[in-house]
Amino acid sequence: MQHTVSAYDEELNALRSIVTQMGGLAEQELAEAVAALTARDPEAAAKVIAMDKRLDALEFEADALVVQMIARRSPVADDLREIISALKITGMLERVGDFAKNIAKRVTVISQSAPVRPAATIPQMAQEAHMMISNVLEAYVERDSAKAVMVWRSDDRVDALYNSLFRELLTYMMESPSSITQSTHLLFIAKNIERIGDQATNIAEVIYFAIEGEPLEDDRPKSDTTSFARPDQIAPPRT
């Protein structure tokens, strides 16, 4: 929709640009953090950590622009939903960057010991989460509520991988106590990836509301069952 004041459209386009820039950076951070983990490369991990500052700066820029637009333009209806939604999305993308940074921070410790078998699942989890972020950004750019719903429903794949890895790592730690330090770090990494999937789901909900003007009515898909795990339900060590 074109506005009578051209500066208003320029500000909206600037806000959209910040969101897409942040999305691209968040995708890059996740991909490079997992690549550093897979390669066991602390130097590459350090670059990911440094990259996160750019995401923080863009979020601050978005906050300032939103305050300015609300003060100057008094937006209503569709415009107000879009502006507030963009503000929420930038905060969620900043969190994605934080989770990617947390993955990178653990690379140094993990690189100091031999890899453990369950670590092979991590890249698959990360690929699913990365796809969710990529698809939800497409939904934002294309204003495609159907695609947002598709992303919203896809989180169970990341959760299923996380549940499986959680149990596998606990079993592995019982079998091999010497792996406890590295396995614990991998559990935290897996949780960070699972939370990235959650952020993609949150963004999908916001996009749907921005486009349709109403929240998603279905129950949110959530398949992370690790909070209910009991030690006596974990497979015993193999002998």
C-alpha positions in Angstrom: 0.0 0.0 0.0 1.3 3.4 -1.0 1.1 6.3 1.5 0.5 10.0 0.7 3.7 10.8 2.5 6.5 9.2 0.6 8.8 9.3 3.6 6.5 6.9 5.4 7.0 4.3 2.6 10.7 4.9 2.8 10.7 4.3 6.5 8.6 1.1 6.1 11.0 -0.2 3.5 14.0 0.7 5.7 12.4 -1.4 8.5 11.8 -4.3 6.2 15.4 -4.1 5.0 16.7 -4.3 8.6 14.6 -7.4 9.2 15.9 -9.1 6.1 19.5 -8.1 6.9 19.1 -9.5 10.4 17.6 -12.7 9.0 20.5 -13.2 6.6 23.1 -12.6 9.4 21.3 -15.0 11.7 21.3 -17.7 9.1 25.0 -17.1 8.4 25.8 -17.2 12.1 24.1 -20.5 12.6 25.7 -22.1 9.5 29.2 -20.9 10.4 28.9 -21.8 14.1 27.9 -25.4 13.1 30.7 -25.5 10.5 33.2 -24.4 13.2 31.9 -27.1 15.5 32.1 -29.8 12.8 35.6 -28.7 11.8 36.5 -28.3 15.5 38.0 -24.9 14.6 38.2 -22.3 17.5 39.4 -19.6 15.1 36.3 -19.9 12.9 34.2 -20.0 16.1 35.7 -16.7 17.3 34.7 -15.0 14.0 31.1 -16.1 14.6 31.2 -14.6 18.1 32.5 -11.3 16.7 29.8 -11.4 14.0 27.0 -11.2 16.6 27.8 -7.6 17.3 26.4 -6.6 13.9 23.1 -8.3 14.7 22.9 -6.4 18.0 23.5 -3.1 16.2 20.8 -3.8 13.7 18.3 -4.6 16.4 19.1 -1.3 18.1 18.6 0.5 14.7 15.2 -1.2 14.3 14.1 -0.2 17.8 15.0 3.4 17.1 13.2 3.5 13.7 10.1 2.0 15.2 9.9 4.6 17.9 10.4 7.3 15.3 7.7 5.9 13.1 5.1 5.6 15.8 5.9 9.1 17.1 5.8 10.7 13.6 3.2 8.7 11.7 0.7 7.4 14.3 0.2 4.2 12.4 -3.0 2.2 12.6 -4.5 -1.1 11.4 -2.2 -2.9 8.9 0.7 -0.5 9.2 0.7 -0.7 13.0 0.6 -4.5 12.9 3.5 -4.6 10.4 5.6 -2.2 12.5 5.0 -3.9 15.8 5.5 -7.3 14.2 8.9 -6.2 12.7 9.9 -5.0 16.1 9.1 -8.4 17.6 10.8 -10.3 14.7 14.1 -8.3 15.1 14.2 -9.3 18.8 13.7 -13.0 17.9 16.4 -12.9 15.2 18.8 -11.3 17.7 18.0 -14.3 20.0 18.8 -16.7 17.1 22.2 -14.9 16.9 22.7 -15.4 20.6 22.0 -19.1 20.3 24.5 -19.4 17.4 27.1 -17.5 19.4 26.6 -19.8 22.4 27.2 -22.8 20.0 30.4 -21.1 18.8 31.6 -20.4 22.4 31.7 -24.1 23.2 33.8 -25.1 20.2 37.1 -24.4 22.0 36.4 -26.8 24.8 35.0 -29.5 22.5 38.0 -29.3 20.1 40.3 -30.3 23.0 39.1 -33.9 23.1 38.2 -36.7 20.7 34.7 -36.4 19.0 31.9 -38.5 20.6 29.6 -40.6 18.5 26.3 -38.8 19.0 27.8 -35.5 17.8 27.0 -36.6 14.2 23.3 -35.7 14.8 24.1 -32.1 15.5 24.6 -31.0 11.8 21.3 -32.6 10.8 19.5 -30.8 13.6 21.1 -27.5 12.6 20.1 -28.1 8.9 16.5 -28.4 9.9 16.6 -25.3 12.1 18.4 -23.4 9.3 15.7 -24.4 6.9 13.0 -23.2 9.3 14.7 -19.8 9.6 15.2 -19.5 5.8 11.5 -20.4 5.1 10.1 -18.1 7.7 12.2 -15.2 6.2 10.7 -16.0 2.8 7.3 -15.9 4.4 8.1 -12.5 5.7 9.4 -11.1 2.5 6.6 -12.6 0.4 3.9 -11.8 3.0 2.8 -15.5 2.7 0.8 -16.6 5.7 0.5 -20.2 4.3 4.2 -20.5 4.3 4.4 -19.1 7.8 1.9 -21.8 8.9 4.1 -24.5 7.2 7.1 -23.3 9.2 5.0 -23.2 12.4 4.1 -26.9 11.9 7.6 -28.1 11.0 9.2 -27.5 14.5 8.4 -31.1 15.5 11.2 -32.4 13.2 13.8 -30.4 15.2 12.2 -31.5 18.5 12.3 -35.2 17.4 16.0 -35.0 16.7 16.6 -33.2 20.0 14.7 -35.8 21.9 16.7 -38.6 20.2 20.0 -36.9 20.7 19.3 -36.1 24.4 18.7 -39.7 25.2 21.6 -40.9 23.1 24.0 -38.5 24.9 22.8 -39.5 28.3 23.3 -43.2 27.5 26.7 -42.4 26.0 27.8 -40.6 29.2 26.8 -43.7 31.3 28.8 -45.9 29.0 31.8 -43.6 28.8 32.2 -41.3 31.9 35.3 -39.8 30.3 33.0 -38.2 27.7 30.8 -36.4 30.2 32.4 -32.9 29.7 32.1 -33.0 25.9 28.7 -34.6 26.0 27.4 -32.0 28.4 28.6 -29.2 26.0 26.9 -31.1 23.1 23.6 -31.2 25.1 23.8 -27.4 25.5 24.5 -27.0 21.8 21.6 -29.2 20.9 19.3 -27.2 23.2 20.5 -24.0 21.5 19.6 -25.4 18.1 16.2 -26.5 19.4 15.6 -23.0 20.7 16.5 -21.6 17.3 13.7 -23.8 15.9 11.4 -22.3 18.6 12.3 -18.8 17.5 11.4 -19.6 13.9 8.1 -20.8 15.1 7.6 -17.6 17.1 8.4 -15.6 14.0 5.9 -17.6 12.0 3.2 -16.7 14.5 4.0 -13.0 14.3 4.0 -13.0 10.5 0.7 -14.8 10.4 -0.8 -12.2 12.7 0.7 -9.3 10.8 -0.8 -10.6 7.5 -4.2 -12.0 8.7 -4.9 -9.7 11.6 -5.6 -12.6 13.9 -3.6 -15.2 15.8 -3.1 -18.8 14.8 -5.9 -20.7 16.5 -4.4 -24.2 16.5 -2.4 -25.5 19.5 1.2 -24.8 19.0 3.2 -27.9 17.9 5.7 -28.8 20.6 7.4 -32.2 20.8 10.3 -31.6 23.1 9.8 -34.3 25.8 13.2 -34.1 27.5 11.8 -32.2 30.5 9.9 -35.4 31.3 12.9 -37.8 30.9 13.8 -40.0 33.9 17.1 -41.7 34.5 15.4 -45.1 34.8 14.0 -44.7 31.3 17.4 -44.3 29.7 18.8 -47.4 28.1 21.4 -49.0 30.4 25.1 -49.1 29.3 26.0 -51.8 26.9 28.4 -54.4 28.3 
